[in-house]
Amino acid sequence: MFYQGPSTPKILFVSDFQRVHCYAEGKVFSEWLGQPLYNAIKKAGLRSEEYGFLALHDVGPRGDLRGLPTDTRQADLDNFRGWLSSCTANVIVPLGEYALELLTGLTGIGKWQCSVVSTRATYGGRKCLPMFHPEYVSRAYGDHFYLTLGCQKLAKEKESPLLKI
């Protein structure tokens, strides 16, 4: 698990490592991979002290950590759950399918991206705003729009952890 950002972010982006070199560099997103997301964040007027990035190594579709020994997987998930419960972020942003399922139990990022949903009870039922992973957007250029839309929505939702019904 890697974290980049301030100690108390209002927005927490959660992702898995999509590229091995990102994990090796200890970065959540390499320069070229994260550029579409960083551009959308700048357009929305979000400041670097308002958001942080958390990445798990190789999260599987059911929230398991693939490719790791069972005891290491469980320790990493426990570590993640503990860290997330102590985090005070108002909005959690699952980036991509795997993070969406881990945090909310929902599947189909295409159906849920840019919608405000809640996390699982395990994570406190907090406000979530799923978005496409920048890896996907870098390959499907027409979906850059969704990153911009999602970040604009984040700028509005970041002030309160409450879900508006």
Secondary structure, DSSP 4 states (H G I P E B T S, - for coil): -EEES-SS-SEEEEEE--SHHHHHHT-SS-HHHHHHHHHHHHHHT--GGGEEEEEESSB-TTS-BTTS-HHHHHHHHHHHHHHHHH---SEEEEBSHHHHHHHHS---HHHHTT--EE--GGGTS-EE--B--HHHHHH-GGGHHHHHHHHHHHHHHTT--SPP-
